Amino acid sequence: MSSNKVAKNAAWIVGTHIVQSLLSLVIGALVARYLGSDKFGVITYATSLVTFILPLMKLGFGNILVREIVNNPEREGKVLGTAIFFNIVSSILCIIGVTAFAFVANPGEPETVIVCGLFSLRLLFQAAEMLHYWYQAKYMSKYTSIISLISYVLVTGYKIFLLATNKSVYWFAVVSALDFALIAIGIYIVYQFKKTQKLQISFAVGKEMFKSSKHYILSEMMITVFTQTDKIMLKAMIDSSATGFYGIATTWAVMAQFVFSAILDSFRPWILEGKKAGEEIFKHRMKMLYSLITYLALLQCVVLTVFAHLIIHIAYGDQYMPAAGTLMILVWYTLFSFLGSARNIWVLANEKQKYLWIINLSGALANVVLNLVLIPFCGVYGAAIASLVTQFVANIVVCYILKPYRPSIQLMAEALNPKYCIDAAKKLLKREKKTDAKA
């Protein structure tokens, strides 16, 4: 692998997502002001339901596809085709499930049910996301980044049209599905020109993949419990406006998530290759990743804590000011959340997936209990505190208690040495020549 591939891959993802993020913040603020906290809260609620069921729809395939393509390039067409096929089938079932749940959980609220049903249509097109992992494995994320940017620009223009013509909340519920549909079409067309193998469906390959991926389904379902349950519980225990405030705070708390996702996506194949090259190289690369994630997350947390009130006031107006205090608490959970995502690369490389359910079940139970206790007393702030404590418990405390995962916590501790962050930065800035020689 060229020493510049990781840097170039990350640069394309980060560069295009910076533009998308800026557009998202501006248009998102305009939509929130237009819809008001109540209807915006309904959109946030629908987002949570769809996100909640997403791990079930993806069948855990997203966690193993890069490894499958890197280790078995001779059958990548079957791997991708099979993953997409099963995701399409599961997405249809999940759309029905989301709409049915909204109907049962929100009696007498037809608007909420319709919004949830329309918003869930995005799941059908998200099945094509399986192709993203092929681009990652081949270090060609510039294509998916460009396609995503073009799609987002078009969808942003459509949102402006909806605002200018005073459309109802139903039109905004469909926007997400339109975005994923355009991306799906784009990445499939490019794949047809860049592919080395045709997409094929193999039930034998699917069965084999599912044996490895099934551990991630329950694990990721548990993750969504302690990342999305708070919004669902806020609507049930308070109202849609509370969900809207929390949704605004969450949007800003994970504002830089695309940066961390780009780093993780670019480092993943590089680290998996390092595992094949030797244990010391693998450990050194993991410490580089942990260190970079830690210090970037701390920087984000400090900045958003200091400027939270100013951000909410300027972007959303006084009607959304309860989101400011929520943001000051909530942003700190991202430090432990992003470290947990980086840890999953270590888990995949060491094939310790079967223990993930313990970590995430612990987090899910802690989140539900904390929300039940704190929301009645602290409202939206209680949900934010619950999320922060949950992420720390799940990704640090429980991982240290579990002996098989304790080495990953040791690597995180060693990664607090800024030297590893500097090494990682040099790699991303293309100045690193023989980083692994220092391992």
C-alpha positions in Angstrom: 0.0 0.0 0.0 1.3 3.5 -0.9 2.2 5.5 2.2 -0.1 8.3 1.0 -3.2 6.2 0.5 -4.5 6.6 4.1 -3.9 10.4 4.0 -5.5 10.8 0.6 -8.5 8.7 1.5 -9.1 10.7 4.7 -8.6 14.0 2.9 -11.3 13.3 0.4 -13.8 12.2 3.0 -13.0 15.1 5.4 -12.9 17.8 2.6 -16.2 17.0 1.1 -17.9 16.5 4.5 -16.7 19.9 5.7 -18.8 21.4 2.9 -21.7 19.1 3.7 -21.5 19.9 7.4 -21.5 23.7 6.7 -24.5 23.3 4.4 -26.2 21.0 7.0 -25.8 23.4 9.8 -27.2 26.4 7.9 -30.1 24.6 6.2 -30.8 22.6 9.4 -31.1 25.8 11.4 -33.5 27.3 8.8 -35.6 24.1 8.8 -35.7 24.0 12.7 -36.8 27.7 12.8 -39.5 27.1 10.1 -41.0 23.9 11.6 -40.8 25.0 15.2 -39.7 22.9 18.1 -42.8 20.7 18.1 -42.7 19.6 14.4 -38.9 19.5 14.4 -39.2 17.2 17.4 -41.4 14.8 15.4 -38.6 14.7 12.7 -36.0 14.0 15.4 -38.3 11.3 16.8 -38.6 9.6 13.4 -34.8 9.9 13.0 -34.3 8.1 16.3 -36.7 5.2 15.3 -35.0 4.7 12.0 -31.5 4.8 13.6 -32.7 2.4 16.3 -33.6 -0.3 13.7 -30.7 0.4 11.4 -28.3 -2.3 12.9 -31.0 -4.9 12.4 -31.5 -3.8 8.8 -27.7 -3.9 8.1 -27.4 -7.4 9.6 -23.9 -6.5 10.9 -22.4 -6.8 7.4 -20.9 -3.3 7.5 -18.5 -4.4 10.3 -16.9 -7.3 8.3 -17.1 -6.2 4.6 -13.7 -4.4 4.6 -12.0 -7.4 6.2 -13.8 -9.8 3.8 -12.7 -7.8 0.7 -9.1 -7.3 2.0 -8.7 -11.0 2.9 -10.7 -12.6 0.0 -10.4 -10.3 -3.0 -11.2 -13.2 -5.4 -14.8 -13.3 -4.3 -15.6 -9.6 -3.6 -18.4 -9.6 -6.2 -20.3 -12.3 -4.3 -19.6 -10.6 -0.9 -21.0 -7.3 -2.0 -23.9 -8.6 -4.1 -25.0 -10.9 -1.3 -24.8 -8.1 1.3 -26.8 -5.7 -0.8 -29.5 -8.3 -1.5 -30.0 -9.3 2.1 -30.0 -5.6 3.1 -32.7 -4.8 0.6 -34.9 -7.6 2.0 -34.3 -6.6 5.6 -34.9 -2.9 4.8 -38.4 -3.6 3.6 -39.3 -5.5 6.8 -37.8 -2.7 8.9 -39.8 0.0 7.1 -43.0 -1.9 8.0 -41.7 -2.3 11.6 -41.0 1.4 12.1 -44.4 2.4 10.8 -46.2 -0.2 12.9 -44.3 0.9 16.1 -45.1 4.6 15.5 -48.7 3.7 15.1 -48.9 1.7 18.3 -46.7 4.0 20.4 -48.4 7.2 19.3 -52.2 6.6 19.3 -54.2 9.6 18.0 -51.1 11.2 16.4 -51.5 10.4 12.6 -48.9 13.1 11.8 -46.2 11.4 13.8 -47.1 8.0 12.2 -47.0 9.3 8.6 -43.7 11.2 9.2 -42.1 8.1 10.6 -43.3 6.0 7.7 -42.0 8.5 5.1 -38.7 9.0 6.9 -38.1 5.2 7.1 -38.1 4.9 3.3 -34.4 5.9 3.4 -33.7 2.4 4.7 -34.4 0.9 1.3 -31.7 3.0 -0.3 -29.3 2.6 2.5 -28.8 -1.0 1.4 -26.5 0.4 -1.3 -24.2 1.6 1.5 -22.6 -1.9 1.4 -20.8 -0.6 -1.7 -19.1 2.0 0.4 -17.0 -0.6 2.1 -15.6 -1.7 -1.3 -14.5 1.8 -1.9 -12.9 2.0 1.6 -11.1 -1.3 1.0 -9.7 0.0 -2.3 -8.8 3.4 -0.8 -11.1 5.1 -3.4 -13.3 7.0 -1.0 -12.9 10.1 -3.1 -15.6 8.8 -5.4 -18.2 8.2 -2.7 -17.2 11.5 -1.1 -17.8 13.4 -4.4 -21.1 11.6 -5.0 -22.3 12.3 -1.5 -21.4 16.0 -1.9 -23.2 16.3 -5.2 -26.3 14.6 -3.7 -26.3 16.8 -0.6 -26.0 19.9 -2.7 -29.0 18.9 -4.8 -31.0 17.9 -1.7 -30.1 21.2 0.0 -31.5 23.0 -3.0 -34.7 20.9 -2.7 -34.9 21.9 1.0 -34.6 25.5 0.1 -37.5 25.1 -2.4 -39.6 23.4 0.4 -38.9 26.4 2.7 -39.7 28.9 0.0 -43.0 27.3 -0.9 -44.1 26.7 2.7 -44.4 22.9 2.4 -45.6 20.7 5.3 -43.5 18.5 7.6 -44.3 15.5 5.4 -42.2 16.9 2.5 -39.2 17.3 4.9 -39.7 13.7 6.1 -39.0 12.4 2.5 -35.8 14.5 2.0 -33.6 11.9 3.7 -34.8 9.1 1.5 -34.1 11.3 -1.6 -30.5 12.0 -0.4 -29.8 8.3 0.0 -31.5 7.4 -3.3 -29.2 9.8 -5.2 -26.1 8.5 -3.4 -27.1 4.9 -4.1 -27.5 5.6 -7.9 -24.2 7.4 -8.0 -22.0 4.9 -6.3 -23.6 2.0 -8.3 -22.8 3.8 -11.6 -19.2 4.5 -10.6 -18.8 0.9 -9.4 -19.9 -0.4 -12.8 -16.9 1.4 -14.3 -14.4 0.6 -11.6 -15.4 -3.0 -10.6 -13.2 -6.0 -11.1 -16.1 -8.5 -10.5 -19.8 -8.5 -11.2 -22.2 -8.4 -8.2 -23.5 -11.8 -7.4 -25.9 -13.3 -4.9 -24.6 -16.4 -3.0 -26.6 -17.8 -0.1 -23.6 -19.9 0.9 -21.4 -16.8 1.2 -24.3 -15.0 3.0 -24.5 -17.8 5.5 -20.8 -17.7 6.1 -20.8 -13.9 6.5 -23.7 -14.0 8.8 -21.8 -16.3 11.2 -19.2 -13.6 11.6 -21.5 -10.6 11.5 -24.3 -11.8 13.8 -22.4 -10.9 16.9 -22.6 -7.2 15.8 -26.4 -7.1 15.3 -27.3 -7.4 19.0 -24.2 -5.3 19.9 -25.2 -2.5 17.6 -28.9 -2.7 18.6 -27.7 -2.1 22.2 -25.6 0.8 21.1 -28.7 2.4 19.5 -30.6 1.9 22.8 -28.2 4.2 24.6 -27.8 6.6 21.7 -31.5 6.9 20.6 -33.7 5.8 23.5 -33.2 9.1 25.2 -35.0 10.9 22.4 -37.8 8.4 22.3 -38.2 8.6 26.0 -38.2 12.4 26.0 -41.2 12.4 23.7 -43.0 9.8 25.7 -42.2 11.4 29.1 -42.3 15.1 28.2 -43.2 16.2 24.6 -42.0 16.7 21.1 -40.4 20.0 21.9 -38.1 18.4 24.4 -37.1 15.9 21.7 -36.5 18.8 19.4 -34.2 20.6 21.9 -32.3 17.4 22.5 -32.0 16.8 18.7 -30.5 20.2 18.2 -27.9 19.5 21.0 -27.1 16.2 19.5 -26.6 17.7 16.0 -23.9 20.0 17.3 -22.4 17.4 19.7 -21.7 15.1 16.7 -21.0 18.0 14.3 -17.5 16.8 13.6 -18.4 13.1 13.5 -17.6 13.0 9.8 -14.0 13.8 10.7 -13.8 10.9 13.1 -15.6 8.6 10.6 -13.2 9.6 7.9 -10.2 8.8 10.1 -11.7 5.5 11.2 -12.6 4.5 7.6 -9.2 5.3 6.4 -7.3 3.7 9.2 -9.4 0.5 9.3 -7.8 -1.3 6.3 -4.4 0.0 7.2 -4.7 -1.3 10.7 -6.0 -4.7 9.5 -3.1 -4.9 7.2 -0.8 -4.1 10.1 -2.3 -7.0 12.0 -1.2 -9.4 9.2 2.3 -7.8 9.2 2.9 -8.2 12.9 1.6 -7.6 16.4 3.9 -4.7 17.3 3.0 -2.9 14.1 -0.7 -3.5 14.8 -0.4 -2.2 18.3 1.5 0.9 17.2 -1.1 1.7 14.6 -3.9 1.3 17.1 -2.2 3.6 19.6 -1.8 6.2 16.8 -5.5 5.9 16.1 -6.6 6.1 19.8 -4.4 9.1 20.4 -5.6 11.0 17.4 -9.2 10.3 18.3 -8.7 11.3 21.9 -7.1 14.7 21.4 -9.4 15.7 18.5 -12.4 14.8 20.6 -11.1 16.8 23.6 -10.6 19.8 21.3 -14.2 19.5 20.1 -15.6 19.2 23.6 -13.9 22.3 24.9 -14.8 24.5 22.0 -18.5 23.5 22.0 -18.8 23.8 25.8 -17.4 27.4 25.7 -19.5 28.6 22.8 -22.7 26.5 23.3 -25.0 29.4 24.3 -23.7 31.7 21.5 -24.1 28.9 18.9 -27.7 28.1 19.8 -28.7 31.8 20.1 -27.3 32.7 16.7 -28.4 29.6 14.8 -31.8 28.8 16.2 -33.1 31.7 18.2 -34.3 32.0 21.8 -37.0 29.3 21.4 -34.3 26.7 21.3 -32.1 28.0 24.1 -32.8 25.0 26.4 -30.6 23.1 23.9 -27.5 25.1 24.9 -27.2 23.7 28.4 -27.9 20.2 27.0 -25.1 20.6 24.5 -22.6 21.6 27.2 -23.2 18.2 28.8 -23.9 16.0 25.9 -20.8 16.9 23.8 -18.5 15.2 26.3 -20.0 11.8 25.6 -18.5 11.9 22.1 -15.0 11.4 23.5 -16.0 7.9 24.8 -18.3 7.2 21.9 -15.5 7.7 19.3 -13.0 5.7 21.3 -15.6 2.9 21.3 -15.8 3.1 17.5 -12.0 2.9 17.3 -11.9 0.0 19.8 -14.2 -2.0 17.4 -11.3 -2.1 14.9 -9.2 -3.7 17.6 -12.1 -6.1 18.2 -12.4 -7.0 14.6 -8.7 -7.6 14.1 -8.5 -9.8 17.2 -11.8 -11.6 16.4 -13.3 -10.9 19.8 -16.8 -9.9 18.5 -18.6 -12.3 20.7 -18.0 -10.2 23.8 -19.4 -7.0 22.3 -23.0 -7.8 23.4 -21.9 -7.7 27.1 -20.5 -4.2 26.7 -23.4 -2.8 24.8 -26.1 -4.6 26.9 -24.5 -3.0 30.0 -24.6 0.4 28.3 -28.2 -0.1 27.2 -29.5 -1.1 30.6 -27.6 1.8 32.2 -29.0 4.3 29.8 -32.6 3.2 30.2 -32.4 3.2 34.0 -30.6 6.5 34.1 -33.1 8.1 31.8 -36.0 6.8 33.8 -34.5 8.3 37.0 -33.1 11.6 35.6 -35.6 12.8 33.0 -38.4 13.3 35.6 -36.1 15.4 37.8 -33.8 17.2 35.2 -35.8 17.0 32.0 -33.6 17.3 28.8 -30.5 17.8 31.0 -31.2 14.5 32.6 -31.1 12.7 29.3 -27.8 14.4 28.5 -26.2 13.3 31.8 -27.5 9.7 31.2 -25.9 9.6 27.8 -22.5 10.8 29.1 -22.4 8.4 32.0 -23.5 5.5 29.8 -20.8 6.0 27.2 -18.1 6.2 29.9 -19.4 3.0 31.6 -19.8 1.0 28.4 -16.6 2.0 26.6 -14.2 2.3 29.5 -15.4 0.7 32.7 -17.0 -2.5 31.3 -14.1 -2.9 28.8 -11.6 -2.8 31.6 -13.7 -5.3 33.7 -13.8 -7.8 30.7 -10.4 -9.5 30.7 -10.4 -10.2 26.9 -10.9 -6.4 26.2 -8.5 -5.1 28.9 -5.5 -4.9 26.4 -7.5 -2.4 24.3 -7.9 -0.2 27.4 -4.2 -0.5 28.0 -3.5 0.7 24.5 -5.9 3.7 25.1 -4.0 4.6 28.2 -0.6 4.4 26.4 -2.1 6.4 23.6 -2.5 9.4 25.9 1.2 10.1 25.1 1.0 12.9 22.6 3.8 11.3 20.6 1.3 8.9 19.0 -1.1 11.7 18.1 1.8 13.5 16.4 2.7 10.3 14.5 -0.9 9.9 13.3 -1.1 13.5 12.3 2.1 13.1 10.3 0.6 10.1 8.5 -2.5 12.0 7.6 -0.4 15.0 6.5 1.7 12.8 4.3 4.9 13.6 6.2 5.3 10.2 7.8 7.7 7.8 6.0 8.4 5.0 8.3 6.1 5.3 11.3 6.0 1.6 12.0 9.8 1.5 12.4 9.3 3.3 15.7 6.9 0.6 17.1 
